[in-house]
Amino acid sequence: LVNRLVTIKMNHSFTNSSFLNACTTQEILNDLIKTEAECYTRRFMNETNWAREMIFHLADNISDFDINVQGVEDISLDSTCTMLLHFCQAAIDAGDFSRAVRIADQRDKPMHPVFKTLTLNAKLLMYDANMEQMLICKEPDSFIAQQKADMIDFISEFGPKSLEKENFEDPYFLTLYGKLYMRLNYKSNAEKYFIDAIRILPRCWPAWVYLVECQECPMNFMKLSLPDHWMKLFSFVNLYLKFLDGSSAKEMLDKFITPELANTPYVINQIATINVYARKFPVAIDEYRRLIAIEPNREEGMDRFSDCLFVMGLNVELSYLAIKWFHINVHSPVTCCILANYYSSMRQHEEAMLWYTRAVKLDPNSCNAWTLLGHEGLELRNYISSSHAYSRALGIT
């Protein structure tokens, strides 16, 4: 199975010229192992967990997996700096972000660029944690001005004029810096830094993720001059799903997915989402059930699974799903959507609306939650609220 080739015939614009990119499953695993180490060092935890999940399930599907990968990042530090790095990482892990910033931000002497990346990441995490607490209590719109001011301060503090050239050679620092511009909705500026990060290190998965997020249409992404890498193909699938183009996403998946990749939870969730967009709900439900059989407590995609159960009238299974996630993580926006779907299926629309409202407060960028909130407003004949929710959903897409 390791020797199976993932043969990809694509082109950078998908219309004119074509390139051939072939890699083995072992090579994909090698990239994932390196990406996991780099992301974990800098505490890109979402991307770290994605890489770990892919590694675990890919390695489980091949018999002669070699874990001894050459070229894993080696940050050469003296003993004092190594302890400082671990101290800073431990503070981030504990949620003590202000302490992590103080530890990492040692300006009295030149330090490895990873410390500046950790400093910026810790500041963003601290900012997000504070915003999350405030959003629970108040409306999201009231914090836009404060968010803009904070982001401008971060850009000034961590800009090219204030830091050494070496910091801007770390693709993960460039990714975070681009993220600042994306928060300000300066997408063209953000895109530049994401592209630079990918050109420096094609396996920089966070840069691919944010590059897709800042695209306003698939054609713009196709025109970008990006390295030929398997992560580019996953990014195209994510891009098509972002714009609800399930047929193009399926066509892209079919070009390069092998049996090993097809059995990973990440890809199964993508296949299920494609079927949701095609309104093939029974097929999507089967894929979600397969996903749960592999990863019972995997949260991603469970809100869409509850949507499918609601549409198909499978209220008993929906109630079990709601009870399960209520006990696992009731404070998650995904759980809020599941519970809202359950109450809506029971025709308790006021209760459903409360849970959808909580979901959008926890995650103001959830297009699905805003759309469902709009549907629930129609059920209650609250047309003003419904119109506002639909407008927010359209603004996100």
Phi, psi and omega per residue, in radians:
L1 nan -0.595 3.140
V2 -1.075 -0.568 -3.083
N3 -1.430 -0.068 3.076
R4 -1.127 2.309 -3.140
L5 -1.607 2.358 2.991
V6 -1.617 1.652 -3.048
T7 -1.615 2.128 -3.032
I8 -2.098 2.059 3.083
K9 -1.912 1.799 -3.099
M10 -2.503 3.139 2.992
N11 -2.454 2.888 -3.051
H12 -1.188 -0.418 3.104
S13 -1.917 -0.178 -3.120
F14 1.105 0.321 3.111
T15 -2.313 -0.630 -3.010
N16 -1.923 -1.468 -3.087
S17 -1.496 2.813 -3.124
S18 -2.272 2.699 3.034
F19 -2.293 2.756 3.121
L20 -2.025 2.153 -3.128
N21 -2.255 2.049 -3.116
A22 -2.164 2.398 3.090
C23 -2.593 2.635 3.123
T24 -1.514 2.883 3.083
T25 -1.070 -0.630 3.107
Q26 -1.091 -0.674 3.119
E27 -1.171 -0.666 3.057
I28 -1.087 -0.756 3.104
L29 -1.092 -0.695 3.104
N30 -1.023 -0.815 3.109
D31 -1.076 -0.733 -3.125
L32 -1.117 -0.700 3.136
I33 -1.125 -0.741 3.102
K34 -1.146 -0.754 3.135
T35 -1.092 -0.730 3.133
E36 -1.054 -0.773 -3.121
A37 -1.132 -0.759 -3.119
E38 -1.170 -0.757 -3.136
C39 -1.172 -0.701 -3.109
Y40 -1.181 -0.668 3.103
T41 -1.016 -0.676 -3.085
R42 -1.673 0.015 3.100
R43 1.093 0.767 2.866
F44 -1.496 1.443 -2.896
M45 -1.256 -0.641 3.117
N46 -1.079 -0.768 -3.137
E47 -1.253 -0.598 3.057
T48 -1.063 -0.821 -3.129
N49 -1.142 -0.636 3.069
W50 -1.065 -0.833 -3.123
A51 -1.114 -0.703 3.140
R52 -1.133 -0.723 3.112
E53 -1.083 -0.785 3.137
M54 -1.107 -0.752 3.141
I55 -1.069 -0.828 -3.085
F56 -1.034 -0.837 -3.036
H57 -1.387 -0.544 3.052
L58 -1.204 -0.779 3.130
A59 -1.096 -0.551 -3.137
D60 -1.234 -0.351 -3.071
N61 -1.743 0.002 3.089
I62 -2.192 2.614 -2.972
S63 -1.540 -0.535 -3.040
D64 -2.095 0.889 -3.138
F65 -1.214 2.273 3.125
D66 -1.804 1.986 -3.093
I67 -1.530 -0.159 3.140
N68 -1.467 1.534 -3.045
V69 -1.679 2.299 3.085
Q70 -1.471 2.515 3.044
G71 1.608 0.176 3.044
V72 -1.157 2.389 -3.032
E73 -0.949 2.272 3.094
D74 -2.089 1.847 3.135
I75 -1.514 1.848 -3.088
S76 -1.412 1.885 -3.140
L77 -2.278 2.665 3.030
D78 -1.294 3.019 -3.013
S79 -1.073 -0.671 -3.135
T80 -1.134 -0.806 -3.130
C81 -1.181 -0.586 3.106
T82 -1.120 -0.774 3.095
M83 -1.119 -0.666 3.110
L84 -1.114 -0.706 3.113
L85 -1.086 -0.814 -3.138
H86 -1.149 -0.631 3.111
F87 -1.114 -0.773 3.129
C88 -1.119 -0.775 3.126
Q89 -1.092 -0.700 3.131
A90 -1.125 -0.655 3.115
A91 -1.138 -0.705 3.089
I92 -1.124 -0.762 3.141
D93 -1.060 -0.579 -3.126
A94 -1.456 -0.061 -3.123
G95 1.413 0.184 3.129
D96 -1.630 1.271 -2.960
F97 -1.230 -0.648 3.136
S98 -1.108 -0.648 3.097
R99 -1.192 -0.679 3.109
A100 -1.079 -0.698 3.104
V101 -1.084 -0.794 -3.137
R102 -1.092 -0.696 -3.127
I103 -1.179 -0.785 -3.037
A104 -1.362 -0.512 -3.007
D105 -1.534 1.245 3.130
Q106 -1.689 1.729 -3.027
R107 -1.569 -0.117 -3.039
D108 -1.336 -0.226 3.131
K109 -2.673 2.643 3.124
P110 -1.082 2.423 -3.131
M111 -2.339 2.935 3.126
H112 -1.036 2.454 -3.128
P113 -0.973 -0.404 -3.126
V114 -1.071 -0.476 3.129
F115 -1.200 -0.685 3.094
K116 -1.177 -0.626 3.080
T117 -1.112 -0.751 3.101
L118 -1.133 -0.659 3.125
T119 -1.078 -0.862 -3.139
L120 -1.125 -0.709 3.133
N121 -1.120 -0.751 3.133
A122 -1.108 -0.677 3.115
K123 -1.144 -0.711 3.111
L124 -1.163 -0.700 3.110
L125 -1.136 -0.711 3.104
M126 -1.111 -0.744 3.128
Y127 -1.111 -0.783 -3.140
D128 -1.103 -0.705 3.139
A129 -1.104 -0.728 3.117
N130 -1.157 -0.721 3.137
M131 -1.123 -0.693 -3.128
E132 -1.074 -0.722 3.121
Q133 -1.151 -0.665 -3.131
M134 -1.267 -0.616 -3.108
L135 -1.158 -0.503 3.119
I136 -1.134 -0.559 -3.056
C137 -1.600 -0.510 -3.025
K138 -2.317 3.073 -3.126
E139 -1.267 2.473 -3.141
P140 -1.017 -0.625 -3.028
D141 -1.115 -0.433 -3.052
S142 -1.277 -0.159 -3.075
F143 -1.885 0.083 -3.069
I144 -1.107 -0.792 -3.114
A145 -1.102 -0.769 3.131
Q146 -1.133 -0.692 3.117
Q147 -1.073 -0.773 -3.130
K148 -1.076 -0.767 3.135
A149 -1.088 -0.750 -3.139
D150 -1.130 -0.731 -3.127
M151 -1.138 -0.681 3.109
I152 -1.112 -0.695 3.087
D153 -1.085 -0.740 3.127
F154 -1.107 -0.733 -3.135
I155 -1.087 -0.717 3.119
S156 -1.165 -0.724 -3.092
E157 -1.200 -0.650 -3.030
F158 -1.902 0.293 -3.091
G159 -1.307 2.982 -3.099
P160 -1.029 -0.503 -3.098
K161 -1.318 -0.323 -3.040
S162 -1.857 -0.172 -3.092
L163 -2.158 2.866 3.112
E164 -1.242 2.727 -3.126
K165 -1.031 -0.557 -3.078
E166 -1.085 -0.532 3.141
N167 -1.095 -0.607 -3.108
F168 -1.511 0.154 2.970
E169 -1.761 -0.098 3.047
D170 -1.536 1.957 -3.084
P171 -1.045 -0.498 -3.132
Y172 -1.294 -0.560 3.020
F173 -1.168 -0.755 3.102
L174 -1.034 -0.660 3.126
T175 -1.102 -0.796 3.117
L176 -1.147 -0.665 3.140
Y177 -1.150 -0.693 3.051
G178 -1.116 -0.598 3.125
K179 -1.092 -0.585 3.082
L180 -1.058 -0.800 3.130
Y181 -1.153 -0.609 3.131
M182 -1.149 -0.627 3.098
R183 -1.089 -0.533 3.121
L184 -1.514 -0.003 -3.117
N185 1.221 0.383 3.021
Y186 -1.609 1.314 -2.941
K187 -1.205 -0.575 3.134
S188 -1.166 -0.684 3.070
N189 -1.148 -0.766 3.135
A190 -1.072 -0.772 -3.115
E191 -0.998 -0.690 -3.138
K192 -1.018 -0.786 -3.106
Y193 -1.252 -0.625 3.098
F194 -1.136 -0.732 3.129
I195 -1.127 -0.752 3.106
D196 -1.044 -0.727 3.127
A197 -1.083 -0.749 -3.120
I198 -1.185 -0.656 3.120
R199 -1.180 -0.628 3.077
I200 -1.202 -0.756 -3.070
L201 -2.459 1.655 -3.076
P202 -1.018 -0.377 -3.133
R203 -1.581 0.227 -3.141
C204 -1.323 1.477 -3.044
W205 -1.031 -0.690 3.116
P206 -1.009 -0.642 3.135
A207 -1.147 -0.692 3.082
W208 -1.085 -0.751 -3.104
V209 -1.072 -0.846 -3.094
Y210 -1.275 -0.534 3.086
L211 -1.086 -0.712 3.079
V212 -1.135 -0.716 -3.106
E213 -1.058 -0.589 -3.054
C214 -1.584 0.089 3.113
Q215 -1.403 2.432 3.128
E216 -1.770 -0.233 3.015
C217 -2.819 2.639 -3.100
P218 -1.045 -0.571 -3.083
M219 -1.085 -0.635 3.119
N220 -1.081 -0.720 -3.137
F221 -1.141 -0.666 -3.130
M222 -1.125 -0.500 -3.091
K223 -1.428 -0.230 -3.092
L224 -1.239 2.483 3.088
S225 -1.556 1.718 -3.060
L226 -2.138 2.655 3.124
P227 -1.074 2.592 3.073
D228 -1.385 1.827 -3.060
H229 -2.548 2.642 -3.099
W230 -1.103 -0.462 3.082
M231 -1.149 -0.456 3.084
K232 -1.097 -0.642 -3.122
L233 -1.220 -0.752 3.044
F234 -1.042 -0.651 -3.137
S235 -1.153 -0.642 3.080
F236 -1.114 -0.718 3.105
V237 -1.067 -0.809 3.122
N238 -1.081 -0.637 3.136
L239 -1.125 -0.814 3.139
Y240 -1.124 -0.677 3.110
L241 -1.166 -0.601 3.092
K242 -1.026 -0.660 -3.122
F243 -1.724 0.367 3.020
L244 1.048 0.473 3.135
D245 -1.713 1.370 -3.075
G246 -1.150 -0.606 -3.102
S247 -1.155 -0.739 3.101
S248 -1.187 -0.647 3.100
A249 -1.109 -0.731 3.120
K250 -1.128 -0.742 3.120
E251 -1.061 -0.699 3.127
M252 -1.186 -0.766 3.121
L253 -1.053 -0.743 -3.097
D254 -1.096 -0.369 -3.086
K255 -1.323 -0.459 -3.014
F256 -2.394 -0.115 -3.078
I257 -1.311 2.250 3.067
T258 -1.760 2.945 3.091
P259 -0.990 -0.605 3.129
E260 -1.131 -0.818 3.131
L261 -1.194 -0.614 -3.088
A262 -1.152 -0.314 -3.136
N263 -1.727 0.187 3.065
T264 -1.562 2.504 -3.134
P265 -0.974 -0.634 -3.126
Y266 -1.042 -0.817 -3.116
V267 -1.275 -0.671 3.101
I268 -1.024 -0.732 3.112
N269 -1.101 -0.679 3.095
Q270 -1.129 -0.741 3.118
I271 -1.090 -0.741 3.113
A272 -1.088 -0.738 3.132
T273 -1.110 -0.701 3.094
I274 -1.020 -0.743 3.136
N275 -1.221 -0.545 3.053
V276 -1.105 -0.793 -3.134
Y277 -1.144 -0.505 3.091
A278 -1.476 0.023 -3.128
R279 1.063 0.521 3.027
K280 -1.674 1.222 -2.986
F281 -1.127 -0.691 3.098
P282 -1.062 -0.696 3.108
V283 -1.159 -0.755 3.123
A284 -1.061 -0.737 3.129
I285 -1.073 -0.727 3.103
D286 -1.070 -0.704 3.119
E287 -1.155 -0.724 3.109
Y288 -1.139 -0.648 3.079
R289 -1.134 -0.661 3.086
R290 -1.143 -0.676 3.101
L291 -1.093 -0.772 -3.141
I292 -1.144 -0.610 3.113
A293 -1.111 -0.577 -3.141
I294 -1.460 -0.808 -3.108
E295 -2.276 1.509 -3.024
P296 -1.040 -0.564 -3.049
N297 -1.908 0.411 3.095
R298 -1.393 2.133 -2.996
E299 -1.394 -0.689 -3.034
E300 -1.010 2.230 3.097
G301 1.636 -0.209 -3.081
M302 -1.221 -0.455 3.065
D303 -1.171 -0.686 3.089
R304 -1.219 -0.591 3.055
F305 -1.049 -0.750 3.119
S306 -1.147 -0.586 3.054
D307 -1.040 -0.788 -3.127
C308 -1.110 -0.772 3.124
L309 -1.082 -0.669 3.115
F310 -1.107 -0.829 -3.102
V311 -1.106 -0.683 -3.104
M312 -1.462 -0.031 3.107
G313 1.253 0.426 3.131
L314 -1.545 1.230 -2.989
N315 -1.223 -0.539 3.139
V316 -1.168 -0.826 3.120
E317 -1.131 -0.642 3.096
L318 -1.110 -0.675 3.130
S319 -1.166 -0.694 3.081
Y320 -1.101 -0.720 3.124
L321 -1.106 -0.727 -3.135
A322 -1.133 -0.766 3.129
I323 -1.105 -0.750 -3.123
K324 -1.030 -0.870 -3.061
W325 -1.362 -0.396 3.018
F326 -1.071 -0.692 -3.138
H327 -1.406 -0.453 -3.125
I328 -1.366 -0.909 -3.082
N329 -2.798 1.514 -3.079
V330 -1.256 -0.297 -3.104
H331 -1.581 0.086 3.129
S332 -1.491 2.464 3.062
P333 -1.079 -0.520 3.083
V334 -1.128 -0.812 3.102
T335 -1.067 -0.693 3.118
C336 -1.042 -0.709 3.117
C337 -1.179 -0.689 3.113
I338 -1.087 -0.815 3.137
L339 -1.126 -0.662 3.109
A340 -1.120 -0.727 3.090
N341 -1.083 -0.692 3.124
Y342 -1.081 -0.861 -3.125
Y343 -1.130 -0.607 3.097
S344 -1.151 -0.664 3.113
S345 -1.142 -0.463 3.085
M346 -1.553 0.094 -3.128
R347 1.082 0.491 3.024
Q348 -1.722 1.284 -2.920
H349 -1.225 -0.552 3.094
E350 -1.108 -0.776 3.115
E351 -1.142 -0.703 3.113
A352 -1.055 -0.739 -3.127
M353 -1.126 -0.624 3.090
L354 -1.082 -0.725 -3.123
W355 -1.268 -0.657 3.063
Y356 -1.121 -0.689 3.116
T357 -1.101 -0.701 3.098
R358 -1.147 -0.650 3.134
A359 -1.075 -0.776 -3.109
V360 -1.299 -0.410 3.027
K361 -1.247 -0.670 3.118
L362 -1.285 -0.584 3.135
D363 -2.424 1.506 -3.089
P364 -1.138 -0.239 -3.116
N365 -1.725 0.264 3.130
S366 -1.505 1.785 3.128
C367 -1.078 -0.708 -3.119
N368 -1.090 -0.755 -3.120
A369 -1.158 -0.729 3.108
W370 -1.109 -0.705 3.140
T371 -1.106 -0.798 3.140
L372 -1.156 -0.593 3.062
L373 -1.092 -0.666 3.077
G374 -1.124 -0.728 3.093
H375 -1.049 -0.742 -3.094
E376 -1.181 -0.594 3.067
G377 -1.083 -0.640 3.087
L378 -1.138 -0.683 3.121
E379 -1.054 -0.593 -3.120
L380 -1.630 0.093 -3.113
R381 1.018 0.528 3.070
N382 -1.703 1.421 -2.948
Y383 -1.261 -0.545 3.115
I384 -1.158 -0.836 3.104
S385 -1.080 -0.720 -3.137
S386 -1.108 -0.761 3.131
S387 -1.095 -0.716 3.114
H388 -1.096 -0.755 -3.127
A389 -1.123 -0.772 3.114
Y390 -1.104 -0.668 3.116
S391 -1.108 -0.712 3.101
R392 -1.120 -0.698 3.120
A393 -1.109 -0.753 3.122
L394 -1.144 -0.600 3.112
G395 -1.162 -0.533 3.125
I396 -1.317 -0.783 -3.125
T397 -1.223 nan nan
